Each structure stands twice: as structure tokens, then as C-alpha cells.
Amino acid sequence: MSSENEPRDGGAEGAPPEQLALIRESVREAKVPRAKPRTWRGAALAGELPVARVLVDKGVLHLDRYFDYAVPEELDAEAQPGVRVRVRFGAGRHRVRGGRREGGGLIDGFLVERLAESDYSGPLAALAQVVSPEPVLGEELLGLARAVADRYAGSLADVLQLAVPPRNARAEQRPSPPPLPPPDAPAAGSWTRYEHGAAFVESLASGGAPRAVWNALPGPRWSEELARAVAATLASGRGALVVVPDGRAAARVDGALTELLGQGRHALLTADAGPEKRYAQWLAVRRGSLRAVVGTRAAMFAPVQNLGLVAIWDDGDDSHSEPHAPQPHARDVLLLRAAQDKCAFLLGGWNCTVEAAQLVESGWARPLVAGREQVRRTAPLVRTVGDGDLARDEAARAARLPTLAWQTARQALGHGPVLVQVPRRGYVPRMACDRCRAPARCRHCSGPLQAPDSGELRCGWCGRPETEWHCPDCGGFRLRAQIVGARRTAEELGRAFPAVPVRTSGREHVLDTVPGTPALVVSTPGAEPVAEGGYAAALLLDGWAMLGRPDLRAGEDALRRWIAACALVRPQPDGGTVVIVAEPTLRPVQALVRWDPVGHAVRELAERAELGFPPVSRMAAVSGPAEAVAGFLGAVELPPDAELLGPVPVPATLPGRPRRTGAPPPGEIWERALIRVPPGSGAALAAALKTAQAARLARGSAEAVRLRIDPPDIG
């Protein structure tokens, strides 16, 4: 045997007994299992409150509840209520090792609360990880999210995905600025133009909680008036939240607030800011550094501390309706916040929606309007061009610009720019009386009558055929399909006014402002830029295109878009004129001529109350493949006072066309049923639909059924 194989001094075989004992002890200690991160097998639990109640990020209804997890001792300090965590979800009872359930995939969630013990009898899985020690989910936000989920028959996890923005580590690491002291109470300013306007601002400054529906006067001062309401709320030591439909409106309110209060007083939450800056602003609000928030739809969940005012501008805009599940509307979310926080509420706009009129009619809110003399001093002159005028107008038959519109534009171009509003393409026609143009409705459910390619007249809601229709207003028996869409007019206007520049603003390129020099500005509804000093005139072409949509809100929406364009025109004393091409006898056109959107909304509300239409009633839409819809309707236990309308076919999505919210995927054929309940049964309807959908998902039903509470487009 060579010397290399001989035992060396100090080797194990020649080691003293004491060293051998130490070696054996170290081997025994090495075999003791150590706690592994994300499973924590064998790890000690937290000494106090060792159970964490977690909301997992699984947006399915049958898992819309909390789950209990064990808190390892090493995570005790960071695992506080409101933080983001990661847990293993889906582990079975047979996967238990070291007193811990194992297995399942890692999934995100929120730690809701810490408990001393769990009501679950079996072993608990451990929290895998605390993603961040930053508490982002407070009790108020959690309560609001639960209320929204219950109202819209959705899951809490889906609502929290809308309410809490995605995490950005760099934004979390930066400290938020220290909060500034409350500012001085502002003067009422232009709020004095409204009856009780000054009293509203004074109530906010003194810590009151007034609730008002504000019909704003035309012109650009609405953003300044909103800023004064926010400043008055901040002066009382409370927070304020303002939700506007788009980034352009948010920029105007942001500028007005900065001019009134200076920098560092409010947060601007819009998608244009980018994820890091937006999350940093959101954290500053959550930490109490900023007490005021201005933003678009997602800002309706902003965690403003000590909330004193919630305000929404132009609640009839489609942008306020969230397209993602459970599809809440910003107005309804702010109403829930006003009730939950007992704070002031302000719903404002140039127009007045039927929902706003209902708030005043019920006494929940007070009207905040200006007198008629003040309205006449600030509104432009509105003139109409009806069918009779067009029939006698040779120029209108040769081109799309009637003589009155051409003359008004020519005179106004000597003083400033002229706005030309052209409806978007793609409006779907509905049937109307050929004599008086009243919309044709079903005798059974008052739904809109439609004439498919087969030529048979049917209801768009309940599907019943209509063979003996006659107009209840004039007694006529003939129907007509209203105008579909409109062509772009920029080229025609360029030929009519060759020496005047023509600018366009629409979906592809939206202008924010235009100079006050003479020019023709052709815009689609909602994309109208603001002119310096106001427009000298406005031409509203093809009014039938917007009035002819097969929708319950067609008249209300057309009036809202017209008023939004007219509000950018100079007042009548300064020569401002509007020409609208639409039948002057129609109710929305009359409301525009008189500048009376409140009266139009009140009459619409009374009519809908008589017919059982929303918002007086609550409605839900169930859509999907025919067999799935039939199976769902057969399983759901509806309230006894529920009324089922349909199902009827849903218009197919054409290949290559954008898919609308609630529309079927391209190539699929869906049906839709409407469920209507009277006031007071909306919560029962939402609960019944949510229970049936959860049971369907728990059984693993293959075909999807989509639910939507209070759909904005019911036909």
C-alpha cells in the first residue's frame, strides 16, 4: 500500500473521540430540513395572528371569496393587511408535508386581514411571498370594490384589477412629498352665474356635503368652476376627486387647478402619464401626500383620504363606461362612494342625462342651474334646416351643404373659425314613422322595431313579429329607414370655400385647440377642438344620422353631442350662430333651439317611467350562444317581479371590423335576452344572476354566457 493510501494525521480514523462526536453532531444537524421559501416546510409560524386571509387574483365567480393561509415567522413583519402577496393556489388535501399543504401554482393576491385562527379545519398552505410591504388595499377601497362587485354581479378580484394599478418597484422606492397645509377658501368666482352656486361653494368650504346636478353654461369656464369646487373642499381639510371623460378634459381641469392653487396640490391620473408616473401619483394619493385627484375613468377608484367631494363631468359620455368586467359606470361608482363616505357629490355637464334628472326628481340631489336670462346671454343662436327646407333648396340637392348653412359659414368666416360637425360612419338605422318620424316601437315591450334582410318587421328586444303597426302619434302606417352614416365633407367644403384652410379632427388625429383665425374645422362628435375666443359659427350636418340609431338613448346622446359642439361657439350677443340640419319638430332639436337640456331629460324620464325603461327600472343583458343562453335562463332563479324579453339574435361581428363591447367574436352567432325588474329589485336581480353564473362555472360549463347589468346600448 502506497503512502497516499495511508491515513494521515488528524484523519477521521485517527481522530480523537471528541472530534468524532462533533462530526456526528454536525451530520445530524445537516439532516434537519430547513424552511424553503414559497413552501416554508417546517418553518415556525408567526407568534401572533398566524393566519392570513387572502383574496386571490382569480376573477371567477365561484371563487369569489377569501382563502386562509399560514404566516411564516420570517414574513410576520411584512405580511400586513393591504399588501400584495403570492400564494400557492390549487393544492389538494393529500399534498401535506411537515404540517403544510403543498402544491398548486403561484398566484398573486391581496392580504385582507390577519387572524388568530382559521375557520378551516384542515392544514393551511403558507404564504409564499410578500411581493411588497407597501399597503395598497385599504378598508375603504375594499368596501367600495365589494359594493361595486355586488351591484354589477361581478367578482371582487375583477374590480380590484380596475381599482389598484399594477406595481412599479421604482415608484414604490421613491418617497412621496410631504402633504401641504389646506389652502385658503376661494371666492365663488363664476359660480355666481348660477342660482345657489355661491352657496354650493361656501358649503364645501365649511365642511358640508351638498349633492347637486349642475347644468353648466356654455363656454370654457366649466373647468375653472370645477377647480373652485375642488379648492373649496381642500380648504375644509378634506380630499376631492374629479372624473372626466378623456385626457383633453383632464388637461383643462389640471391647468385650472394649477392656476388656482399652484403646483403640488393635486394628482393627474390619466393613461398618457405612463405606468411609473401614474403609479407614483396613485401612491402619493394613497399615502395622503395629495388630497385632490383629477383623472379619467380609472380614477373613480382613487384612494383619496378623508374624501369630501366626488365630481363627474359629462356623465353621458361613453368613455365613463368601463369595458372590462364587471363593466361599472363611473357615475354609479361615485354615487356609491358618496353614500359610503357621506361626502359631497357633483354631477356636471352642458347636457343633462336621464340619470341626472332622476337624481333630482327623487330628491337625492338639488339642481344647480342658471336663470333663463343668463342662458340667453351665453348661448349661441340656433337655427334649423328641416326636410321641407331641404326639398325647396336647390343647393342642398346638389351638395350636402344647405343654403342657410353656406351663408352662415360665409359670414362667420370673416370673424373667426367655423366648426362643422359630421356624424361618424357606421350608425345602424332603425325604423320610424314616414309621416312624423316618431321611432317605431313594439306594442308588447316598447322595444325598437327592426327590419332584417328578410323584410319581416320584428322587435329588437323580445323578437315578436309586428304585422299591423301604426304610429300612435299621427296614425300613419308607413315606415322608413333613417339615414345611415355620413360622408366626410372636407373635400366638398374645400371646393365651396377655396381660399379658407380646412382642418379635420377625428379618430385618426384629434386636435386639442385651433387658432382664432378664419378656418373650417371638420370634426366628428366628441373630437371638436377648442377655438381661441370661440367659434364664430357651427354647422351640425346630417342630424338624422345620430337620431336614427337603434338605441333607447339616441335622442339624448344626439342632444348631448350637439350641445357639446354648440358650447364652443361664441354667445349670441357676440354673433355666435349654429345651424343644425334636422327636423325642427323633433324633441331633441327643440331642446337645442331653446337650450333646455334639463327639460328634455325630465320629459324623457317621465316617458321611460311610463314604459318601464331604465333608469326607472333595472335591466340586465344575458348574451352568448343560443344553447348556453337557454340553459342559463332555465337555471337562474329570477325575482318574482322580473320580466324576460327575448332572446333575440345579436348582430354578428364582421371580419376585420373592431369588436364592440358585448358583441360576439367574429364568425360566432349569439343571442341576447334582457331581464327587466322594477325599482327596488335591482340587488335581487344581480344576486340571482351572480349565483347562477357561479354555479355554471363551478360545473365547468364549456360555453360562456356574458352578463351585463344596466347595459348602455339596449336598443
Residue pairs with C-beta under 8 A, 6 or more apart in sequence:
7 13
7 14
8 14
12 20
12 23
15 23
33 41
33 42
33 98
34 42
35 41
35 42
35 43
35 72
35 74
37 128
37 129
38 86
38 88
38 106
38 128
38 129
39 88
39 100
39 102
39 126
39 128
40 70
40 72
40 74
40 100
40 126
40 127
40 128
41 97
41 98
41 100
41 102
42 98
42 99
43 72
43 73
43 74
43 126
44 72
44 73
45 70
45 71
45 72
45 73
46 71
46 72
46 73
46 75
46 76
46 79
47 73
47 76
48 76
48 116
49 71
49 114
49 115
49 116
50 70
50 71
50 116
51 68
51 69
51 70
51 71
51 114
51 115
51 116
51 117
51 118
51 124
52 68
52 69
52 70
52 71
52 79
52 85
52 111
52 113
52 114
52 115
52 127
53 66
53 67
53 68
53 111
53 112
53 113
53 114
53 115
54 66
54 67
54 68
54 69
54 85
54 87
54 109
54 110
54 111
54 112
54 127
55 66
55 67
55 109
55 110
55 112
55 156
55 157
55 160
56 63
56 67
56 87
56 89
56 107
56 108
56 109
56 157
57 107
57 108
57 109
57 110
57 157
57 160
57 161
58 89
58 107
58 157
59 155
59 157
59 158
59 161
59 325
60 155
60 697
61 154
61 155
61 690
61 693
61 694
61 697
62 694
62 695
62 697
62 698
63 155
64 149
64 155
64 156
64 157
64 694
66 112
67 87
67 89
68 115
68 118
68 119
68 120
68 124
69 87
69 124
69 125
69 126
69 127
70 100
70 124
70 125
70 126
70 127
71 79
71 114
71 126
71 127
72 126
72 127
75 127
75 129
75 130
78 130
78 133
79 85
79 111
79 114
79 127
79 130
80 111
80 114
80 133
80 135
81 111
81 112
81 113
81 114
81 135
81 137
82 110
82 111
82 135
82 136
82 137
82 138
83 110
83 111
83 130
83 131
83 132
83 133
83 134
83 135
83 136
83 137
84 108
84 109
84 110
84 111
84 130
84 131
84 132
84 134
84 136
84 167
85 108
85 109
85 110
85 111
85 127
85 128
85 129
85 130
85 131
86 106
86 107
86 108
86 109
86 127
86 128
86 129
86 131
87 106
87 107
87 109
87 125
87 127
87 128
88 101
88 102
88 103
88 104
88 105
88 106
88 107
88 125
88 128
89 104
89 105
89 106
89 107
90 103
90 104
90 105
91 101
91 102
91 103
91 104
91 125
92 101
92 103
93 101
93 122
95 101
95 102
95 103
95 104
96 102
96 123
99 123
100 123
100 124
100 125
100 126
101 122
101 123
101 124
101 125
102 125
104 125
106 128
108 131
110 136
110 137
110 160
110 164
111 127
111 130
112 137
112 142
118 124
131 167
132 167
132 169
132 172
134 172
134 283
136 164
136 167
136 283
136 286
137 160
137 164
138 286
138 303
140 303
140 340
140 341
141 163
141 164
141 301
141 303
143 340
144 163
144 301
144 333
144 336
144 337
144 340
145 156
145 159
145 160
145 163
145 301
146 156
146 159
147 336
147 340
148 154
148 159
148 326
148 328
148 333
148 336
149 155
149 156
149 158
149 159
149 326
150 683
150 686
150 687
150 690
151 328
151 332
151 336
151 682
151 683
151 686
151 709
152 326
152 327
152 328
152 686
152 709
153 326
153 620
153 686
153 687
153 689
153 690
153 693
153 707
153 709
154 325
154 326
154 327
154 690
155 325
155 326
158 324
158 325
158 326
159 326
159 328
161 324
162 298
162 301
162 322
162 324
162 328
163 301
164 301
165 275
165 278
165 279
165 282
165 298
166 275
166 279
167 279
168 275
168 276
168 279
168 280
170 276
171 276
171 277
171 279
171 280
171 283
172 279
172 283
174 280
176 280
176 283
176 284
176 287
176 289
176 290
177 264
177 284
177 289
178 289
179 288
179 289
179 290
179 291
180 264
180 265
182 234
182 235
182 236
182 237
183 231
183 234
183 235
183 261
183 265
184 235
185 205
185 231
185 232
185 235
185 236
186 201
186 205
186 228
186 231
186 232
186 235
186 260
187 228
188 197
188 198
188 201
188 202
188 228
189 224
189 225
189 228
190 221
190 224
190 225
190 228
191 197
191 198
191 200
191 201
191 225
191 228
191 229
192 198
193 217
193 370
193 374
193 378
194 200
194 214
194 217
194 368
194 369
194 370
194 374
195 368
195 369
195 370
195 371
196 366
196 368
197 368
200 210
200 212
200 229
200 368
201 228
201 229
201 232
202 232
203 209
203 210
203 344
204 210
204 229
204 232
204 233
204 236
204 308
204 309
204 344
205 232
205 233
205 235
205 236
206 236
207 236
207 237
207 238
207 308
208 344
209 308
209 342
209 343
209 344
209 345
210 344
210 345
210 366
211 338
211 344
211 345
211 346
211 359
211 364
211 365
211 366
212 345
212 346
212 347
212 365
212 366
212 367
212 368
213 347
213 348
213 352
213 356
213 357
213 359
213 360
213 365
213 366
213 367
213 368
214 346
214 347
214 348
214 349
214 368
214 369
215 348
215 349
215 350
215 352
215 367
215 368
215 369
215 370
215 597
215 598
216 222
216 225
216 348
216 349
216 350
217 370
217 374
217 375
217 378
217 379
218 350
218 378
218 379
218 380
218 563
218 566
218 567
218 568
218 569
218 571
218 595
219 378
219 534
219 567
219 571
220 252
220 530
220 534
220 568
222 313
222 348
222 350
223 249
223 252
223 253
223 255
223 256
224 256
224 260
226 242
226 253
226 256
226 311
226 313
226 348
227 253
227 256
227 257
227 259
227 260
227 261
228 260
229 240
229 309
229 311
229 346
230 240
230 242
230 257
230 266
230 292
230 294
230 309
230 311
231 257
231 260
231 261
233 239
233 240
233 292
233 308
233 309
233 344
234 240
234 261
234 265
234 291
234 292
236 308
237 306
238 291
238 306
238 307
238 308
238 309
238 343
239 291
239 292
239 293
239 304
239 305
239 306
239 307
239 308
239 309
240 291
240 292
240 293
240 304
240 307
240 308
240 309
240 310
240 311
241 292
241 293
241 299
241 300
241 302
241 304
241 307
241 309
241 310
241 311
241 334
241 337
242 253
242 292
242 293
242 294
242 295
242 299
242 311
242 312
242 313
243 295
243 296
243 297
243 299
243 300
243 310
243 311
243 312
243 313
243 320
243 330
243 334
244 250
244 253
244 294
244 295
244 296
244 312
244 313
244 314
245 296
245 297
245 313
245 314
245 317
245 319
245 320
246 296
246 317
246 319
246 526
247 270
247 271
247 272
247 296
248 510
248 512
249 313
249 314
250 268
250 270
250 294
250 295
250 296
251 512
253 294
253 313
254 266
254 268
254 294
257 265
257 266
257 292
257 294
258 265
264 290
265 290
265 291
265 292
266 290
266 291
266 292
266 293
266 294
267 281
267 282
267 284
267 285
267 290
267 292
267 293
267 294
267 295
267 302
268 281
268 294
268 295
269 278
269 281
269 282
269 293
269 294
269 295
269 296
269 298
269 299
269 302
270 278
270 295
270 296
270 299
271 278
271 296
271 298
273 281
281 290
282 302
282 303
284 290
285 291
285 293
285 302
285 303
285 304
285 305
286 303
288 305
291 304
291 305
291 306
292 304
293 299
293 302
293 304
295 302
296 319
297 319
297 320
297 322
297 330
300 328
300 330
300 333
300 334
300 337
301 333
307 337
307 341
307 343
308 343
308 344
309 343
309 344
309 345
309 346
310 334
310 337
310 338
310 343
310 344
310 345
310 346
311 334
311 345
311 346
311 347
311 348
312 320
312 330
312 331
312 334
312 346
312 347
312 348
313 348
313 349
314 320
314 348
314 349
314 350
314 351
314 560
314 564
315 330
315 331
315 347
315 349
315 353
315 355
315 356
316 349
316 351
316 353
316 553
316 556
316 557
316 560
317 526
317 560
318 712
320 329
320 330
320 331
321 327
321 329
321 330
321 661
321 712
322 328
322 329
322 330
323 661
326 707
326 709
327 661
327 708
327 709
329 710
329 712
331 347
331 355
332 710
334 345
335 345
337 343
338 344
338 345
345 365
346 368
347 356
347 359
347 365
348 368
349 356
349 560
350 560
350 563
350 564
350 567
350 597
351 556
351 559
351 560
351 563
351 564
351 597
352 597
352 598
352 600
352 601
353 556
353 560
353 601
354 553
354 556
354 601
354 604
354 605
354 608
354 615
355 615
356 365
356 601
357 598
357 601
357 602
357 604
357 605
358 605
358 615
358 616
359 365
360 366
360 367
361 602
361 605
367 598
369 598
370 378
375 595
376 572
377 571
377 572
377 573
378 571
379 566
379 571
379 572
379 595
380 538
380 566
380 569
380 570
380 571
380 572
380 576
380 577
380 578
381 572
381 576
381 577
381 578
382 566
382 577
382 578
382 579
382 580
382 592
382 593
382 595
383 404
383 408
383 577
383 578
383 579
383 580
384 579
384 580
384 581
384 582
384 583
384 584
384 589
384 593
385 393
385 396
385 402
385 404
385 405
385 579
385 580
385 581
385 582
386 582
386 583
386 584
386 585
387 583
389 396
389 402
389 404
390 396
390 397
390 402
390 581
393 402
393 403
395 401
395 402
395 403
395 406
396 402
396 403
399 492
399 496
400 486
400 487
400 489
400 492
400 541
400 542
401 409
401 489
401 492
401 493
401 496
401 539
401 541
402 579
402 581
404 579
405 539
405 541
405 579
405 581
406 496
408 537
408 539
408 577
408 579
409 418
409 420
409 497
409 520
409 537
409 539
410 497
411 537
412 418
412 535
412 536
412 537
412 575
412 577
413 497
413 500
413 518
413 519
413 520
413 536
414 518
415 518
415 536
415 575
416 516
416 517
416 518
416 531
416 533
416 534
416 535
416 536
416 570
417 514
417 515
417 516
417 517
417 518
417 519
417 520
417 521
417 531
417 535
417 536
418 518
418 519
418 520
418 521
418 535
418 536
418 537
418 538
418 539
419 521
419 523
419 528
419 531
419 535
419 537
419 538
419 539
419 565
419 568
419 569
420 489
420 493
420 520
420 521
420 522
420 523
420 538
420 539
420 541
421 523
421 524
421 525
421 528
421 538
421 539
421 540
421 541
421 561
421 562
421 565
422 486
422 488
422 489
422 522
422 523
422 524
422 541
422 542
423 485
423 486
423 524
423 525
423 541
423 542
423 545
423 546
424 485
424 507
424 524
424 525
425 485
425 486
426 485
427 483
427 484
427 485
427 545
427 546
427 548
427 549
428 484
428 549
428 550
428 651
429 481
429 482
429 483
429 484
429 548
429 550
430 439
430 440
430 448
430 449
430 450
430 460
430 481
430 482
430 548
430 549
430 550
430 551
430 554
431 439
431 440
431 448
431 449
431 450
431 451
431 457
431 479
431 480
431 481
431 482
432 438
432 439
432 440
432 479
432 480
432 482
432 548
433 439
433 440
433 471
433 473
433 474
433 476
433 478
433 479
433 480
434 476
434 478
434 479
434 480
435 471
435 474
435 476
435 478
436 471
436 473
436 474
436 476
436 585
437 482
437 583
437 585
437 586
438 471
438 472
438 473
438 474
439 448
439 554
440 448
440 449
440 469
440 471
440 479
441 447
441 448
441 449
442 448
442 449
442 459
442 461
442 462
442 464
442 466
443 466
444 459
444 462
444 464
445 459
445 461
445 462
445 464
445 643
445 645
446 611
446 612
446 613
447 459
447 460
447 461
447 462
447 645
447 715
448 459
448 460
448 461
448 550
448 551
448 552
448 715
449 457
449 458
449 459
449 460
449 466
449 469
449 479
450 457
450 458
450 459
450 460
450 550
451 457
451 458
451 479
451 481
452 458
456 465
457 465
457 466
457 467
457 469
457 479
458 464
458 465
458 466
458 648
459 466
459 648
460 550
460 648
460 715
461 645
461 646
461 648
461 674
461 714
461 715
462 645
462 646
462 648
463 646
463 647
463 648
469 477
469 479
470 476
470 477
471 477
482 544
482 545
482 547
482 548
483 542
483 544
483 545
483 548
484 545
484 548
485 545
486 541
486 542
486 545
488 504
488 522
489 522
489 541
490 502
490 504
490 522
493 502
493 520
493 522
494 502
494 520
497 520
500 518
500 519
500 520
501 519
501 520
502 519
502 520
502 521
502 522
503 511
503 514
503 519
503 520
503 521
503 522
504 521
504 522
504 523
505 511
505 521
505 522
505 523
505 524
505 527
505 528
505 529
506 523
506 524
506 527
507 524
507 527
510 527
510 529
511 521
511 523
511 527
511 529
512 529
512 530
513 529
513 530
513 531
513 532
514 521
514 529
514 530
514 531
514 532
515 531
515 532
516 531
516 532
516 533
516 534
521 528
521 529
521 531
521 535
523 529
523 565
525 546
525 561
525 564
525 565
526 561
526 564
528 564
528 565
528 568
530 568
531 568
533 570
534 568
534 569
534 570
534 574
534 576
535 568
535 569
535 570
535 576
536 569
536 570
536 575
536 576
536 577
537 569
537 576
537 577
537 578
537 579
538 565
538 566
538 568
538 569
538 577
538 578
538 579
539 578
539 579
539 581
540 562
540 565
540 566
540 578
540 579
540 580
540 581
540 582
541 581
542 581
543 558
543 562
543 580
543 581
543 582
543 583
543 589
544 582
544 583
546 554
546 557
546 558
546 561
547 554
547 555
547 558
547 582
547 586
547 588
548 554
549 557
550 715
551 557
551 713
551 714
551 715
552 608
552 613
552 614
552 714
552 715
553 712
553 713
555 586
555 587
555 588
555 600
555 604
556 588
556 600
556 601
556 604
558 588
559 588
559 591
559 592
559 597
559 600
560 597
562 580
562 588
562 592
563 592
563 595
563 597
565 578
566 578
566 592
569 576
569 577
569 578
570 576
580 589
580 592
582 588
582 589
583 589
584 590
584 593
587 600
587 603
588 600
591 597
591 599
591 600
605 615
605 616
607 613
608 614
608 615
608 616
609 616
612 643
612 676
612 678
614 710
614 714
615 710
616 679
617 676
617 677
617 678
617 679
618 676
618 677
618 678
618 679
618 681
618 682
618 685
618 709
618 710
619 674
619 675
619 676
619 677
619 709
619 710
619 711
619 714
620 674
620 675
620 685
620 686
620 689
620 707
620 708
620 709
620 710
620 711
621 662
621 672
621 673
621 674
621 675
621 706
621 707
621 708
621 711
621 714
622 629
622 632
622 633
622 647
622 672
622 673
622 674
622 675
622 689
622 705
622 706
622 707
623 629
623 650
623 662
623 664
623 670
623 671
623 672
623 673
623 705
623 706
623 708
624 632
624 670
624 671
624 703
624 704
624 705
624 706
625 668
625 669
625 670
625 671
625 703
626 647
626 669
626 670
626 671
627 703
628 701
628 703
628 704
628 705
629 647
629 670
629 671
629 672
629 673
629 705
630 647
631 696
631 701
632 692
632 693
632 696
632 705
633 644
633 647
633 673
635 692
635 695
635 696
636 688
636 689
636 691
636 692
637 688
637 691
637 692
638 644
638 675
638 685
638 688
639 677
639 681
639 684
639 685
639 688
641 677
641 678
641 681
642 675
642 676
642 677
642 681
642 685
643 675
643 676
643 677
644 673
644 674
644 675
645 673
645 674
645 675
645 676
646 671
646 672
646 673
646 674
647 671
647 672
647 673
648 671
648 672
648 673
649 669
649 670
649 671
649 672
650 662
650 663
650 664
650 669
650 670
650 671
650 672
651 663
652 664
652 666
652 668
652 669
653 659
653 660
653 663
653 664
653 665
653 666
653 668
654 666
655 666
655 667
657 666
659 665
659 666
662 706
662 708
662 711
662 713
663 670
664 670
674 714
675 685
675 689
677 684
677 685
682 709
685 709
686 709
689 707
689 709
690 707
693 705
693 707
696 705
